[in-house]
Amino acid sequence: MNIDIASDNPFNDPEGFTDFLGQHELAHQQIEAFMLKAGLAPIGYDISSNPRENENWAADHYQLHVNEFNLLNLGADNLPDLSVVNFDDEAQYNDWMQLHSAVHDYVNAALGITS
């Protein structure tokens, strides 16, 4: 699942951010399913909550991506640090969304996910 469109929602748009979170969770479910089909067992972190309400969300989400990169031999050193972000700061929000979308594109390409 491509999250690029959901990642383009503007800063300070609560409905858009909620939509992004839903699309994002579905994208991670698809990644997990593809990894399991490939015989890889990703570590599941609960990212279903809203990061504005769960102070551990960004760190847990980042660890989820570290695990994906390691299992797919993508080199976690290539992964930008997504663990620190203030979603209430416009510049940080926009930078994080762009970096995060690129991470998902990279993982999708490694798994052959095209939609």
N, CA, C and O atoms as a GROMACS GRO file, in nm:
protein
  460
    1MET      N    1   0.085  -0.117   0.000
    1MET     CA    2   0.000   0.000   0.000
    1MET      C    3   0.090   0.123   0.000
    1MET      O    4   0.181   0.136   0.081
    2ASN      N    5   0.062   0.212  -0.090
    2ASN     CA    6   0.139   0.334  -0.102
    2ASN      C    7   0.077   0.441  -0.011
    2ASN      O    8  -0.041   0.474  -0.025
    3ILE      N    9   0.156   0.495   0.081
    3ILE     CA   10   0.104   0.597   0.172
    3ILE      C   11   0.142   0.738   0.128
    3ILE      O   12   0.120   0.834   0.202
    4ASP      N   13   0.197   0.753   0.008
    4ASP     CA   14   0.241   0.885  -0.038
    4ASP      C   15   0.128   0.987  -0.036
    4ASP      O   16   0.146   1.099   0.010
    5ILE      N   17   0.010   0.948  -0.087
    5ILE     CA   18  -0.100   1.044  -0.094
    5ILE      C   19  -0.146   1.082   0.047
    5ILE      O   20  -0.168   1.201   0.074
    6ALA      N   21  -0.160   0.984   0.136
    6ALA     CA   22  -0.202   1.015   0.273
    6ALA      C   23  -0.097   1.099   0.345
    6ALA      O   24  -0.131   1.175   0.435
    7SER      N   25   0.029   1.086   0.306
    7SER     CA   26   0.137   1.163   0.369
    7SER      C   27   0.139   1.309   0.325
    7SER      O   28   0.206   1.392   0.385
    8ASP      N   29   0.065   1.339   0.219
    8ASP     CA   30   0.063   1.476   0.167
    8ASP      C   31  -0.039   1.565   0.236
    8ASP      O   32  -0.055   1.681   0.198
    9ASN      N   33  -0.108   1.512   0.338
    9ASN     CA   34  -0.208   1.597   0.404
    9ASN      C   35  -0.137   1.714   0.471
    9ASN      O   36  -0.027   1.700   0.524
   10PRO      N   37  -0.201   1.829   0.468
   10PRO     CA   38  -0.135   1.949   0.519
   10PRO      C   39  -0.122   1.949   0.671
   10PRO      O   40  -0.196   1.882   0.743
   11PHE      N   41  -0.026   2.024   0.717
   11PHE     CA   42  -0.004   2.045   0.860
   11PHE      C   43  -0.130   2.105   0.922
   11PHE      O   44  -0.200   2.185   0.860
   12ASN      N   45  -0.156   2.066   1.044
   12ASN     CA   46  -0.266   2.121   1.123
   12ASN      C   47  -0.403   2.090   1.062
   12ASN      O   48  -0.494   2.173   1.064
   13ASP      N   49  -0.415   1.969   1.007
   13ASP     CA   50  -0.541   1.919   0.952
   13ASP      C   51  -0.576   1.792   1.029
   13ASP      O   52  -0.536   1.683   0.988
   14PRO      N   53  -0.650   1.804   1.139
   14PRO     CA   54  -0.678   1.686   1.223
   14PRO      C   55  -0.743   1.571   1.148
   14PRO      O   56  -0.707   1.455   1.170
   15GLU      N   57  -0.839   1.600   1.060
   15GLU     CA   58  -0.904   1.493   0.985
   15GLU      C   59  -0.807   1.426   0.889
   15GLU      O   60  -0.808   1.304   0.875
   16GLY      N   61  -0.723   1.505   0.825
   16GLY     CA   62  -0.622   1.449   0.735
   16GLY      C   63  -0.521   1.365   0.809
   16GLY      O   64  -0.479   1.260   0.760
   17PHE      N   65  -0.482   1.408   0.929
   17PHE     CA   66  -0.386   1.332   1.008
   17PHE      C   67  -0.448   1.200   1.053
   17PHE      O   68  -0.382   1.096   1.054
   18THR      N   69  -0.575   1.203   1.091
   18THR     CA   70  -0.644   1.080   1.129
   18THR      C   71  -0.652   0.985   1.010
   18THR      O   72  -0.633   0.864   1.026
   19ASP      N   73  -0.680   1.038   0.892
   19ASP     CA   74  -0.682   0.957   0.771
   19ASP      C   75  -0.544   0.896   0.745
   19ASP      O   76  -0.533   0.778   0.714
   20PHE      N   77  -0.440   0.978   0.758
   20PHE     CA   78  -0.304   0.926   0.742
   20PHE      C   79  -0.278   0.810   0.837
   20PHE      O   80  -0.226   0.707   0.795
   21LEU      N   81  -0.315   0.825   0.964
   21LEU     CA   82  -0.289   0.719   1.062
   21LEU      C   83  -0.359   0.589   1.024
   21LEU      O   84  -0.302   0.482   1.039
   22GLY      N   85  -0.481   0.598   0.975
   22GLY     CA   86  -0.553   0.478   0.931
   22GLY      C   87  -0.487   0.412   0.812
   22GLY      O   88  -0.469   0.291   0.810
   23GLN      N   89  -0.451   0.493   0.711
   23GLN     CA   90  -0.382   0.441   0.593
   23GLN      C   91  -0.246   0.383   0.631
   23GLN      O   92  -0.203   0.280   0.577
   24HIS      N   93  -0.180   0.448   0.722
   24HIS     CA   94  -0.049   0.405   0.769
   24HIS      C   95  -0.057   0.269   0.837
   24HIS      O   96   0.027   0.182   0.813
   25GLU      N   97  -0.157   0.252   0.922
   25GLU     CA   98  -0.173   0.122   0.990
   25GLU      C   99  -0.199   0.011   0.888
   25GLU      O  100  -0.145  -0.099   0.899
   26LEU      N  101  -0.283   0.039   0.789
   26LEU     CA  102  -0.309  -0.060   0.684
   26LEU      C  103  -0.182  -0.093   0.605
   26LEU      O  104  -0.158  -0.208   0.569
   27ALA      N  105  -0.101   0.009   0.580
   27ALA     CA  106   0.025  -0.013   0.507
   27ALA      C  107   0.116  -0.106   0.587
   27ALA      O  108   0.178  -0.196   0.530
   28HIS      N  109   0.124  -0.084   0.717
   28HIS     CA  110   0.209  -0.171   0.798
   28HIS      C  111   0.153  -0.313   0.807
   28HIS      O  112   0.229  -0.409   0.815
   29GLN      N  113   0.023  -0.327   0.807
   29GLN     CA  114  -0.037  -0.461   0.806
   29GLN      C  115  -0.002  -0.533   0.677
   29GLN      O  116   0.026  -0.653   0.678
   30GLN      N  117  -0.003  -0.460   0.566
   30GLN     CA  118   0.033  -0.521   0.438
   30GLN      C  119   0.181  -0.560   0.436
   30GLN      O  120   0.216  -0.668   0.390
   31ILE      N  121   0.267  -0.473   0.487
   31ILE     CA  122   0.410  -0.504   0.494
   31ILE      C  123   0.431  -0.630   0.577
   31ILE      O  124   0.507  -0.719   0.538
   32GLU      N  125   0.365  -0.637   0.691
   32GLU     CA  126   0.380  -0.755   0.777
   32GLU      C  127   0.334  -0.882   0.704
   32GLU      O  128   0.400  -0.985   0.713
   33ALA      N  129   0.222  -0.875   0.634
   33ALA     CA  130   0.172  -0.992   0.560
   33ALA      C  131   0.273  -1.036   0.454
   33ALA      O  132   0.298  -1.156   0.439
   34PHE      N  133   0.329  -0.942   0.381
   34PHE     CA  134   0.429  -0.976   0.278
   34PHE      C  135   0.554  -1.036   0.342
   34PHE      O  136   0.613  -1.129   0.288
   35MET      N  137   0.594  -0.982   0.455
   35MET     CA  138   0.713  -1.035   0.523
   35MET      C  139   0.687  -1.177   0.573
   35MET      O  140   0.773  -1.265   0.560
   36LEU      N  141   0.570  -1.200   0.628
   36LEU     CA  142   0.537  -1.335   0.676
   36LEU      C  143   0.533  -1.434   0.561
   36LEU      O  144   0.578  -1.548   0.575
   37LYS      N  145   0.479  -1.392   0.445
   37LYS     CA  146   0.477  -1.480   0.327
   37LYS      C  147   0.619  -1.512   0.281
   37LYS      O  148   0.643  -1.618   0.223
   38ALA      N  149   0.711  -1.421   0.305
   38ALA     CA  150   0.851  -1.442   0.266
   38ALA      C  151   0.928  -1.520   0.373
   38ALA      O  152   1.049  -1.542   0.359
   39GLY      N  153   0.859  -1.563   0.478
   39GLY     CA  154   0.924  -1.640   0.583
   39GLY      C  155   0.995  -1.554   0.686
   39GLY      O  156   1.077  -1.605   0.763
   40LEU      N  157   0.966  -1.427   0.689
   40LEU     CA  158   1.028  -1.335   0.784
   40LEU      C  159   0.927  -1.304   0.895
   40LEU      O  160   0.807  -1.288   0.868
   41ALA      N  161   0.974  -1.296   1.017
   41ALA     CA  162   0.884  -1.272   1.130
   41ALA      C  163   0.912  -1.134   1.190
   41ALA      O  164   0.997  -1.122   1.279
   42PRO      N  165   0.843  -1.032   1.142
   42PRO     CA  166   0.865  -0.898   1.196
   42PRO      C  167   0.816  -0.887   1.340
   42PRO      O  168   0.723  -0.956   1.382
   43ILE      N  169   0.879  -0.799   1.414
   43ILE     CA  170   0.836  -0.770   1.550
   43ILE      C  171   0.722  -0.670   1.541
   43ILE      O  172   0.737  -0.564   1.482
   44GLY      N  173   0.611  -0.704   1.600
   44GLY     CA  174   0.496  -0.616   1.595
   44GLY      C  175   0.496  -0.515   1.709
   44GLY      O  176   0.509  -0.552   1.826
   45TYR      N  177   0.482  -0.393   1.676
   45TYR     CA  178   0.465  -0.286   1.774
   45TYR      C  179   0.328  -0.226   1.752
   45TYR      O  180   0.283  -0.214   1.638
   46ASP      N  181   0.262  -0.190   1.858
   46ASP     CA  182   0.129  -0.130   1.846
   46ASP      C  183   0.143   0.016   1.805
   46ASP      O  184   0.187   0.101   1.882
   47ILE      N  185   0.105   0.043   1.681
   47ILE     CA  186   0.110   0.180   1.630
   47ILE      C  187  -0.030   0.228   1.595
   47ILE      O  188  -0.047   0.320   1.515
   48SER      N  189  -0.130   0.165   1.655
   48SER     CA  190  -0.268   0.200   1.624
   48SER      C  191  -0.316   0.326   1.695
   48SER      O  192  -0.421   0.381   1.660
   49SER      N  193  -0.242   0.371   1.793
   49SER     CA  194  -0.284   0.491   1.867
   49SER      C  195  -0.241   0.617   1.791
   49SER      O  196  -0.171   0.610   1.690
   50ASN      N  197  -0.285   0.729   1.842
   50ASN     CA  198  -0.248   0.858   1.786
   50ASN      C  199  -0.118   0.904   1.852
   50ASN      O  200  -0.110   0.909   1.975
   51PRO      N  201  -0.016   0.937   1.773
   51PRO     CA  202   0.112   0.978   1.832
   51PRO      C  203   0.101   1.102   1.920
   51PRO      O  204   0.186   1.124   2.007
   52ARG      N  205  -0.001   1.182   1.899
   52ARG     CA  206  -0.020   1.299   1.984
   52ARG      C  207  -0.072   1.260   2.122
   52ARG      O  208  -0.068   1.340   2.216
   53GLU      N  209  -0.119   1.135   2.135
   53GLU     CA  210  -0.172   1.088   2.262
   53GLU      C  211  -0.086   0.977   2.324
   53GLU      O  212  -0.111   0.936   2.438
   54ASN      N  213   0.012   0.929   2.251
   54ASN     CA  214   0.098   0.821   2.298
   54ASN      C  215   0.244   0.864   2.282
   54ASN      O  216   0.296   0.866   2.170
   55GLU      N  217   0.308   0.897   2.391
   55GLU     CA  218   0.446   0.949   2.384
   55GLU      C  219   0.546   0.846   2.336
   55GLU      O  220   0.657   0.883   2.298
   56ASN      N  221   0.511   0.718   2.336
   56ASN     CA  222   0.603   0.613   2.289
   56ASN      C  223   0.582   0.578   2.142
   56ASN      O  224   0.658   0.498   2.087
   57TRP      N  225   0.482   0.638   2.080
   57TRP     CA  226   0.447   0.600   1.944
   57TRP      C  227   0.565   0.614   1.846
   57TRP      O  228   0.596   0.520   1.773
   58ALA      N  229   0.629   0.727   1.845
   58ALA     CA  230   0.738   0.751   1.747
   58ALA      C  231   0.853   0.654   1.768
   58ALA      O  232   0.909   0.603   1.671
   59ALA      N  233   0.890   0.628   1.892
   59ALA     CA  234   0.998   0.534   1.920
   59ALA      C  235   0.959   0.392   1.881
   59ALA      O  236   1.039   0.320   1.820
   60ASP      N  237   0.838   0.352   1.916
   60ASP     CA  238   0.792   0.217   1.878
   60ASP      C  239   0.785   0.203   1.726
   60ASP      O  240   0.826   0.101   1.670
   61HIS      N  241   0.733   0.304   1.660
   61HIS     CA  242   0.721   0.301   1.515
   61HIS      C  243   0.859   0.294   1.449
   61HIS      O  244   0.878   0.219   1.353
   62TYR      N  245   0.953   0.370   1.501
   62TYR     CA  246   1.089   0.366   1.447
   62TYR      C  247   1.149   0.226   1.463
   62TYR      O  248   1.212   0.175   1.371
   63GLN      N  249   1.130   0.165   1.581
   63GLN     CA  250   1.184   0.030   1.604
   63GLN      C  251   1.121  -0.071   1.509
   63GLN      O  252   1.187  -0.164   1.464
   64LEU      N  253   0.994  -0.052   1.478
   64LEU     CA  254   0.928  -0.138   1.380
   64LEU      C  255   1.000  -0.129   1.246
   64LEU      O  256   1.026  -0.232   1.183
   65HIS      N  257   1.034  -0.007   1.203
   65HIS     CA  258   1.106   0.009   1.077
   65HIS      C  259   1.249  -0.044   1.086
   65HIS      O  260   1.300  -0.101   0.989
   66VAL      N  261   1.316  -0.027   1.199
   66VAL     CA  262   1.450  -0.085   1.217
   66VAL      C  263   1.443  -0.235   1.197
   66VAL      O  264   1.527  -0.293   1.127
   67ASN      N  265   1.344  -0.298   1.259
   67ASN     CA  266   1.327  -0.443   1.244
   67ASN      C  267   1.303  -0.482   1.099
   67ASN      O  268   1.362  -0.579   1.050
   68GLU      N  269   1.217  -0.407   1.029
   68GLU     CA  270   1.192  -0.436   0.887
   68GLU      C  271   1.322  -0.426   0.806
   68GLU      O  272   1.354  -0.515   0.728
   69PHE      N  273   1.396  -0.317   0.826
   69PHE     CA  274   1.520  -0.298   0.751
   69PHE      C  275   1.618  -0.410   0.779
   69PHE      O  276   1.684  -0.459   0.687
   70ASN      N  277   1.630  -0.450   0.905
   70ASN     CA  278   1.723  -0.558   0.939
   70ASN      C  279   1.680  -0.690   0.875
   70ASN      O  280   1.764  -0.760   0.817
   71LEU      N  281   1.553  -0.725   0.884
   71LEU     CA  282   1.506  -0.851   0.827
   71LEU      C  283   1.516  -0.854   0.675
   71LEU      O  284   1.538  -0.960   0.616
   72LEU      N  285   1.502  -0.740   0.612
   72LEU     CA  286   1.509  -0.732   0.466
   72LEU      C  287   1.650  -0.702   0.416
   72LEU      O  288   1.671  -0.682   0.296
   73ASN      N  289   1.746  -0.700   0.508
   73ASN     CA  290   1.886  -0.671   0.473
   73ASN      C  291   1.900  -0.538   0.399
   73ASN      O  292   1.978  -0.526   0.304
   74LEU      N  293   1.825  -0.440   0.444
   74LEU     CA  294   1.834  -0.307   0.384
   74LEU      C  295   1.933  -0.218   0.457
   74LEU      O  296   1.962  -0.107   0.412
   75GLY      N  297   1.984  -0.266   0.568
   75GLY     CA  298   2.081  -0.189   0.645
   75GLY      C  299   2.014  -0.078   0.724
   75GLY      O  300   1.984   0.028   0.670
   76ALA      N  301   1.991  -0.103   0.851
   76ALA     CA  302   1.925  -0.004   0.936
   76ALA      C  303   2.003   0.127   0.940
   76ALA      O  304   1.947   0.231   0.976
   77ASP      N  305   2.131   0.125   0.905
   77ASP     CA  306   2.210   0.248   0.898
   77ASP      C  307   2.156   0.343   0.791
   77ASP      O  308   2.179   0.463   0.796
   78ASN      N  309   2.083   0.287   0.694
   78ASN     CA  310   2.024   0.368   0.587
   78ASN      C  311   1.891   0.430   0.628
   78ASN      O  312   1.834   0.511   0.554
   79LEU      N  313   1.841   0.393   0.746
   79LEU     CA  314   1.711   0.439   0.791
   79LEU      C  315   1.723   0.572   0.863
   79LEU      O  316   1.799   0.584   0.960
   80PRO      N  317   1.649   0.674   0.818
   80PRO     CA  318   1.652   0.800   0.892
   80PRO      C  319   1.587   0.782   1.029
   80PRO      O  320   1.499   0.698   1.045
   81ASP      N  321   1.630   0.858   1.124
   81ASP     CA  322   1.577   0.848   1.260
   81ASP      C  323   1.437   0.909   1.264
   81ASP      O  324   1.420   1.031   1.267
   82LEU      N  325   1.338   0.822   1.265
   82LEU     CA  326   1.199   0.865   1.270
   82LEU      C  327   1.144   0.868   1.412
   82LEU      O  328   1.025   0.889   1.433
   83SER      N  329   1.232   0.846   1.509
   83SER     CA  330   1.186   0.832   1.648
   83SER      C  331   1.163   0.965   1.718
   83SER      O  332   1.099   0.970   1.823
   84VAL      N  333   1.214   1.072   1.660
   84VAL     CA  334   1.200   1.202   1.725
   84VAL      C  335   1.130   1.297   1.629
   84VAL      O  336   1.182   1.332   1.523
   85VAL      N  337   1.010   1.338   1.669
   85VAL     CA  338   0.934   1.434   1.588
   85VAL      C  339   0.831   1.503   1.677
   85VAL      O  340   0.770   1.441   1.764
   86ASN      N  341   0.814   1.629   1.653
   86ASN     CA  342   0.707   1.704   1.718
   86ASN      C  343   0.604   1.731   1.609
   86ASN      O  344   0.624   1.818   1.525
   87PHE      N  345   0.494   1.656   1.611
   87PHE     CA  346   0.392   1.670   1.509
   87PHE      C  347   0.319   1.804   1.516
   87PHE      O  348   0.241   1.837   1.428
   88ASP      N  349   0.344   1.881   1.623
   88ASP     CA  350   0.285   2.014   1.636
   88ASP      C  351   0.375   2.124   1.583
   88ASP      O  352   0.340   2.242   1.588
   89ASP      N  353   0.491   2.086   1.532
   89ASP     CA  354   0.584   2.181   1.470
   89ASP      C  355   0.579   2.158   1.319
   89ASP      O  356   0.610   2.049   1.271
   90GLU      N  357   0.541   2.259   1.244
   90GLU     CA  358   0.517   2.243   1.100
   90GLU      C  359   0.638   2.190   1.024
   90GLU      O  360   0.624   2.101   0.940
   91ALA      N  361   0.755   2.243   1.051
   91ALA     CA  362   0.875   2.198   0.978
   91ALA      C  363   0.907   2.053   1.010
   91ALA      O  364   0.937   1.974   0.920
   92GLN      N  365   0.901   2.016   1.140
   92GLN     CA  366   0.928   1.877   1.178
   92GLN      C  367   0.824   1.783   1.119
   92GLN      O  368   0.857   1.675   1.070
   93TYR      N  369   0.698   1.824   1.124
   93TYR     CA  370   0.588   1.745   1.068
   93TYR      C  371   0.613   1.718   0.919
   93TYR      O  372   0.608   1.604   0.875
   94ASN      N  373   0.640   1.823   0.844
   94ASN     CA  374   0.659   1.808   0.699
   94ASN      C  375   0.783   1.724   0.667
   94ASN      O  376   0.778   1.639   0.578
   95ASP      N  377   0.894   1.748   0.738
   95ASP     CA  378   1.015   1.669   0.716
   95ASP      C  379   0.991   1.522   0.746
   95ASP      O  380   1.032   1.435   0.670
   96TRP      N  381   0.925   1.494   0.860
   96TRP     CA  382   0.899   1.357   0.900
   96TRP      C  383   0.811   1.286   0.798
   96TRP      O  384   0.839   1.172   0.759
   97MET      N  385   0.706   1.352   0.754
   97MET     CA  386   0.615   1.291   0.656
   97MET      C  387   0.690   1.255   0.528
   97MET      O  388   0.669   1.148   0.471
   98GLN      N  389   0.777   1.344   0.482
   98GLN     CA  390   0.852   1.319   0.359
   98GLN      C  391   0.950   1.202   0.378
   98GLN      O  392   0.954   1.111   0.296
   99LEU      N  393   1.028   1.205   0.486
   99LEU     CA  394   1.122   1.096   0.512
   99LEU      C  395   1.050   0.963   0.531
   99LEU      O  396   1.092   0.860   0.478
  100HIS      N  397   0.942   0.967   0.608
  100HIS     CA  398   0.868   0.846   0.638
  100HIS      C  399   0.808   0.785   0.511
  100HIS      O  400   0.810   0.663   0.494
  101SER      N  401   0.755   0.868   0.424
  101SER     CA  402   0.699   0.819   0.299
  101SER      C  403   0.808   0.751   0.215
  101SER      O  404   0.783   0.646   0.155
  102ALA      N  405   0.927   0.809   0.212
  102ALA     CA  406   1.039   0.748   0.139
  102ALA      C  407   1.078   0.614   0.199
  102ALA      O  408   1.112   0.521   0.126
  103VAL      N  409   1.073   0.602   0.331
  103VAL     CA  410   1.103   0.474   0.397
  103VAL      C  411   1.002   0.368   0.353
  103VAL      O  412   1.041   0.256   0.320
  104HIS      N  413   0.875   0.404   0.352
  104HIS     CA  414   0.773   0.307   0.308
  104HIS      C  415   0.793   0.269   0.162
  104HIS      O  416   0.777   0.153   0.126
  105ASP      N  417   0.827   0.365   0.078
  105ASP     CA  418   0.853   0.334  -0.063
  105ASP      C  419   0.968   0.235  -0.076
  105ASP      O  420   0.963   0.143  -0.157
  106TYR      N  421   1.071   0.252   0.004
  106TYR     CA  422   1.190   0.166   0.001
  106TYR      C  423   1.154   0.024   0.045
  106TYR      O  424   1.193  -0.074  -0.020
  107VAL      N  425   1.080   0.012   0.154
  107VAL     CA  426   1.037  -0.118   0.206
  107VAL      C  427   0.944  -0.185   0.104
  107VAL      O  428   0.958  -0.304   0.076
  108ASN      N  429   0.849  -0.108   0.050
  108ASN     CA  430   0.758  -0.164  -0.050
  108ASN      C  431   0.834  -0.219  -0.169
  108ASN      O  432   0.802  -0.328  -0.218
  109ALA      N  433   0.933  -0.145  -0.217
  109ALA     CA  434   1.012  -0.191  -0.332
  109ALA      C  435   1.085  -0.320  -0.299
  109ALA      O  436   1.091  -0.412  -0.381
  110ALA      N  437   1.139  -0.329  -0.178
  110ALA     CA  438   1.213  -0.450  -0.137
  110ALA      C  439   1.121  -0.571  -0.131
  110ALA      O  440   1.164  -0.683  -0.157
  111LEU      N  441   0.995  -0.548  -0.097
  111LEU     CA  442   0.899  -0.658  -0.085
  111LEU      C  443   0.817  -0.682  -0.212
  111LEU      O  444   0.741  -0.778  -0.220
  112GLY      N  445   0.833  -0.595  -0.312
  112GLY     CA  446   0.758  -0.608  -0.435
  112GLY      C  447   0.613  -0.563  -0.421
  112GLY      O  448   0.526  -0.607  -0.497
  113ILE      N  449   0.587  -0.475  -0.324
  113ILE     CA  450   0.451  -0.421  -0.307
  113ILE      C  451   0.434  -0.306  -0.406
  113ILE      O  452   0.508  -0.209  -0.402
  114THR      N  453   0.336  -0.319  -0.492
  114THR     CA  454   0.318  -0.217  -0.597
  114THR      C  455   0.192  -0.134  -0.580
  114THR      O  456   0.175  -0.034  -0.649
  115SER      N  457   0.104  -0.172  -0.489
  115SER     CA  458  -0.017  -0.092  -0.469
  115SER      C  459  -0.053  -0.084  -0.323
  115SER      O  460  -0.152  -0.020  -0.287
   0.00000   0.00000   0.00000
